[in-house]
Structure formats: structure tokens, C-alpha cells
């Protein structure tokens, strides 16, 4: 069966195994760790993890990779392999005791996987993910910068960055048109009523060129007047844009909108 990477799945297989040591260091792998890996691909990272931790729960969408993947992982009884869409599977049920998420994430689903894992995988305490460099820069971007957006706010409210390592496009097959980066971060705490907070943040950034009050109204979250009132409650003027608010200010804004 074909093991050619599928562009439509955002597949770029790790071809340079030297980068594995960097992943191991940033992920602070320990013999007792139970690790969730999303996007097992050809099993390069999976086998590296399996040789260093207690157990690996690996998820792969592309069943055509199965024969090669299973052959590579043969003789490693501590690997549990599941086929399916990570965004549709109940990962909390598949990996209830996993405390780390370590993955070379497919480009086209990297952001939703990371954002969704913050609240749907409460057992995960630390992440080490390889993503497109532009995406990596967004995770911990500062307010009022071009990279700062909804994903920046949501990740920074739940975690703190512990490591960052730029990755050249030459370590992948096929070689992507962009560079990548490894980002490591650990959970701090999840704000109260995170689901509502996520709705407010996403609505605020949904129409980036517009003022925050207009954006949340256009998104159907609340009226412009209510948004202006909430902004006033956190000492922000009506003309405030989403990218001007710090992550803690979004928590205060969500409370003011209740």
C-alpha cells in the first residue's frame, strides 16, 4: 500500500531523526510517562517515545499507513495504536491516564487540536508539539502584535511556555514550503467557565478588522451596546479592538458580559 504523504491531510513525515533528541528534551520525557501522540505517521516519533516512556497512545487518521506503521512498532507492547480523526475521537476516553501530548501535528489541524485539548483533555499536563512556524509564533504572541489572536489568548490562559526550538523544513519528507517549530508548554490552570470564555474570545477576533464590540455583535454573541457596556466595566473604551486586550482582560470581559 502507498505510504506517500497526502497533501490534503497536511502530512509531512519526519525524515531527520536527529530532531528526536530535541523533542525528548523539550518534552522532559521520563520512564513513568504515559504519552498521547496525534499523527503517528510512519512511526518515527512513536517508536522513539515508546523506547523512553511507560506507554504511548498513538492516533493516526490515515489507515493506508497501517502496514508500515505496525511493522515499525512491532515488538513494542507499550504502544496502543488507534485509527481515526483526532478531532472526532473521544481522546479523553482513549487516553485517560496520559499526562503529556507529544506530536508532529499535521499542519491543517494543528491549531484546533491544540486549542480543543486545553479543555477536552483536562488530564494533559504538558505539551510538546511540532507545528508550522507561523502557528507556533501565534501560541504565545503578545497583545497588539500581528501574530496575536484567539489561539494566543486561549493557550496563554491555560498554559505557560517552557520551550521553543525552530525547525528547518529540510527535516521533513516531503519538504514543506514553510519552516516549523517545536513548542513546549505546561498547564497552569483553566479559567472558570472556559467554554463561555472561548465563545467570547472567538467572537471578538472573528472580524479582526472591526472593533471588538462590532465583531461580537456580527458573530451573534451579544449586542454592540452590551459589549460596549462590558468594555466600560473593564475600563476599556468603545473603540477597543480585540488584539488590544490581554488574556486576563478577556476573562474580565467574559464576566462583565454575564
Buried (B, 14 or more C-beta within 10 A) or exposed (E): EEBEBBEEBBBBBBBEEEBBEBBBBBBBBEEEBBBBBBBBBBBBBBBBBBEBBEBBBBBBBBEEBBEBBEEBBEEBEBBBBBBBEBEEBEBBEBBEEBBBBBBBBBBEBBBEBBBBBBBEBEBBEBBBBBBBBEBBBBBBBEBEEEBBBBBBBBBBBBBEBBBBBEBEBEBBBEEBEEBBBBBBBBBEEBBEBBEBBBBBBBBBBBBEEBBBBBBBBEBEBBEBEBBBBBBEEBEBEBEBBBBBBBBEBBBBBBBBBE
